[in-house]
């Protein structure tokens, strides 16, 4: 478990799907929240102050490990395919964070694949079932 109340959190990305809702959830849990986006000046200095970082920008390995505060907790929401000709499939699935660099610095980081992806799929399926049930009640 990660204590959120009173912590400094940074959400990288301001999408309606992930960034803004996550920022609101963190604020409701009493975190001090900053949102970093493509027009933010000097994002590294803001991110380096964060105890908790949520990354959802859709760019493969865009955030280097050096941008994180030691012992930060990082949630990488990104799902990106990159060319990897030496692998059997010819591609590799990576997040928005350079995982190999970040894991040497931070306290915890979600892996990609296998981090928040399965939870995202579970919630999407639950919402689909709920929507179907609501639609069938109207028939």
C-alpha positions in Angstrom: 0.0 0.0 0.0 1.1 3.5 -0.8 0.1 6.4 1.5 -1.4 9.1 -0.7 -2.6 11.7 1.9 -0.2 14.6 2.2 2.1 13.3 -0.6 3.1 15.3 -3.7 1.8 13.7 -6.8 2.4 14.4 -10.5 0.3 13.2 -13.3 2.1 13.3 -16.6 -0.6 13.7 -19.3 -4.0 15.5 -19.3 -6.2 13.2 -21.2 -9.9 12.9 -20.3 -9.5 9.1 -20.2 -6.6 8.8 -17.7 -4.8 12.0 -16.7 -7.6 14.3 -15.5 -9.6 11.5 -13.7 -6.5 10.2 -12.0 -5.6 13.8 -10.9 -9.0 14.2 -9.4 -8.8 10.8 -7.6 -5.5 11.8 -6.1 -6.9 15.1 -4.9 -9.8 13.4 -3.3 -7.3 11.3 -1.4 -5.6 14.5 -0.1 -2.5 14.5 -2.3 -1.1 17.7 -3.6 -1.4 17.3 -7.4 0.4 18.8 -10.3 -0.4 18.0 -14.0 2.5 18.0 -16.4 1.7 18.1 -20.1 3.3 18.8 -23.5 3.4 22.6 -22.9 4.8 22.4 -19.4 8.0 24.3 -19.0 10.8 22.3 -17.3 8.8 19.2 -16.6 11.8 17.4 -15.1 12.0 19.8 -12.1 8.3 19.3 -11.3 8.5 15.5 -11.7 11.6 15.3 -9.5 9.7 16.7 -6.5 7.0 14.0 -6.7 6.5 11.2 -4.3 3.9 9.6 -6.6 4.0 9.9 -10.4 1.4 8.6 -12.8 2.5 8.6 -16.5 0.0 8.4 -19.3 1.3 10.2 -22.4 1.3 7.5 -25.0 5.0 7.9 -26.0 7.4 4.9 -25.7 10.0 5.4 -22.9 9.6 9.1 -23.0 10.3 9.7 -19.3 13.9 8.8 -18.3 14.7 7.4 -14.9 16.8 10.4 -14.0 13.6 12.5 -13.8 12.3 10.7 -10.7 12.9 11.4 -7.1 14.7 8.6 -5.3 12.1 6.3 -3.6 9.2 7.7 -5.7 6.3 5.4 -6.6 5.6 5.3 -10.4 2.5 4.0 -12.2 3.2 3.7 -15.9 -0.1 3.5 -17.7 1.5 3.6 -21.2 1.2 0.8 -23.7 3.5 1.2 -26.7 4.9 -1.1 -29.4 8.5 -0.5 -30.5 10.5 -2.3 -33.1 12.6 -5.1 -31.7 13.9 -7.1 -34.7 15.9 -9.4 -32.5 12.8 -10.7 -30.8 10.5 -13.5 -32.2 7.6 -11.1 -32.8 9.7 -8.3 -34.1 8.3 -5.8 -31.6 8.3 -5.2 -27.9 5.7 -3.8 -25.6 6.9 -0.9 -23.4 5.5 1.8 -21.3 5.9 5.6 -21.3 8.7 5.4 -18.7 12.2 4.0 -19.4 11.7 1.1 -17.0 15.3 -0.1 -16.9 16.5 3.3 -15.8 13.6 4.1 -13.5 13.7 0.9 -11.5 17.2 1.7 -10.3 16.0 5.0 -8.8 12.4 4.6 -7.6 10.9 2.6 -4.8 8.1 1.0 -6.8 7.1 1.0 -10.5 4.5 -0.9 -12.4 5.8 -3.0 -15.2 4.7 -2.9 -18.8 3.3 -5.4 -19.8 1.6 -6.7 -16.6 1.1 -3.6 -14.6 -2.1 -1.6 -14.9 -3.1 -3.3 -18.2 -4.9 -6.3 -16.8 -6.8 -4.0 -14.4 -7.8 -1.7 -17.3 -9.1 -4.6 -19.2 -11.1 -5.9 -16.2 -12.7 -2.5 -15.6 -13.5 -2.0 -19.3 -15.2 -5.5 -19.3 -17.1 -4.6 -16.1 -18.3 -1.3 -17.6 -19.3 -3.1 -20.8 -21.4 -5.6 -18.9 -23.0 -2.8 -16.8 -23.9 -0.9 -20.0 -25.4 -4.0 -21.5 -27.5 -4.6 -18.5 -28.7 -1.0 -18.4 -29.5 -1.2 -22.1 -31.5 -4.4 -21.7 -33.6 -3.0 -18.9 -34.8 -0.3 -21.3 -36.0 -2.8 -23.9 
